[in-house]
Amino acid sequence: MADTNFYKLGRSFRYAFQGFHSGFRSQLNFRIQCTAAVVVIILGLLCGITKYDWLWILLNIALVLFGELINTALETLVDLVSPDYHVLAGKVKDIAAAAVTILAANALVSAIIIFSGPFLKLWG
Ligand SMILES: Nc1ncnc2c1ncn2[C@@H]1O[C@H](COP(=O)(O)OP(=O)(O)OP(=O)(O)O)[C@@H](O)[C@H]1O
């Protein structure tokens, strides 16, 4: 019984990893966002930001990657149910893209606010 649950859990993680891998391979934006996340984490380590800044940075990274994967899932679903041109299909894709753009803009502004202090100190 416990073995079966453990096996199911492992399978769920494998499917989730497949989804991550598929998003990474097919979406340039997702690859850019993953790279930006790694750069921001390295900057955070170099600048010695506070633990509250880390919480904010990690939340923003998670939100952007989550938003991009949901956007990709919606695009894929739209392509499945409406491969031909339809004004509503376009609307769904545009709205999903707008949602992830809001998250990315929020992450960018947050990064500027958090890192402007340490950078000004470095050059000041
Ligand atoms: N089936 C469709 N019907 C109407 N408009 C569509 C349709 N598919 C795409 N569009 C329009 O074209 C835009 C770009 O669609 P596309 O699927 O290329 O998205 P994308 O953001 O470029 O995705 P990807 O990152 O996969 O290239 C959509 O935002 C939408 O305005």
The ligand as a MOL file (V3000), in Angstrom:
LIG
                    3D

  0  0  0     0  0            999 V3000
M  V30 BEGIN CTAB
M  V30 COUNTS 31 33 0 0 0
M  V30 BEGIN ATOM
M  V30 1 N -6.1460 30.1660 -33.5260 0
M  V30 2 C -5.9790 31.4980 -33.4630 0
M  V30 3 N -7.0000 32.3140 -33.7720 0
M  V30 4 C -6.8510 33.6610 -33.7140 0
M  V30 5 N -5.7320 34.3050 -33.3630 0
M  V30 6 C -4.6750 33.5490 -33.0280 0
M  V30 7 C -4.7410 32.1130 -33.0780 0
M  V30 8 N -3.5300 31.6270 -32.7140 0
M  V30 9 C -2.7760 32.6980 -32.4380 0
M  V30 10 N -3.4440 33.8440 -32.6100 0
M  V30 11 C -2.9290 35.2210 -32.4040 0
M  V30 12 O -1.5290 35.2420 -32.6340 0
M  V30 13 C -0.8490 35.5980 -31.4110 0
M  V30 14 C 0.4150 34.7750 -31.3010 0
M  V30 15 O 0.0280 33.4230 -31.2070 0
M  V30 16 P 1.0820 32.2780 -30.9480 0
M  V30 17 O 0.3780 30.9810 -30.8000 0
M  V30 18 O 2.1400 32.3550 -32.0070 0
M  V30 19 O 1.5960 32.7620 -29.5550 0
M  V30 20 P 3.0310 33.1420 -29.0910 0
M  V30 21 O 2.8380 33.9860 -27.8860 0
M  V30 22 O 3.8350 33.7040 -30.2050 0
M  V30 23 O 3.4720 31.6930 -28.6770 0
M  V30 24 P 4.8470 30.9760 -28.8180 0
M  V30 25 O 5.6080 31.4550 -27.6360 0
M  V30 26 O 4.4600 29.5350 -28.7270 0
M  V30 27 O 5.4360 31.3690 -30.1460 0
M  V30 28 C -1.8460 35.3380 -30.2850 0
M  V30 29 O -1.5780 36.1300 -29.1480 0
M  V30 30 C -3.1650 35.6970 -30.9620 0
M  V30 31 O -3.3580 37.0980 -30.9860 0
M  V30 END ATOM
M  V30 BEGIN BOND
M  V30 1 1 1 2
M  V30 2 1 2 3
M  V30 3 2 2 7
M  V30 4 2 3 4
M  V30 5 1 4 5
M  V30 6 2 5 6
M  V30 7 1 6 7
M  V30 8 1 6 10
M  V30 9 1 7 8
M  V30 10 2 8 9
M  V30 11 1 9 10
M  V30 12 1 10 11
M  V30 13 1 11 12
M  V30 14 1 11 30
M  V30 15 1 12 13
M  V30 16 1 13 14
M  V30 17 1 13 28
M  V30 18 1 14 15
M  V30 19 1 15 16
M  V30 20 2 16 17
M  V30 21 1 16 18
M  V30 22 1 16 19
M  V30 23 1 19 20
M  V30 24 2 20 21
M  V30 25 1 20 22
M  V30 26 1 20 23
M  V30 27 1 23 24
M  V30 28 2 24 25
M  V30 29 1 24 26
M  V30 30 1 24 27
M  V30 31 1 28 29
M  V30 32 1 28 30
M  V30 33 1 30 31
M  V30 END BOND
M  V30 END CTAB
M  END
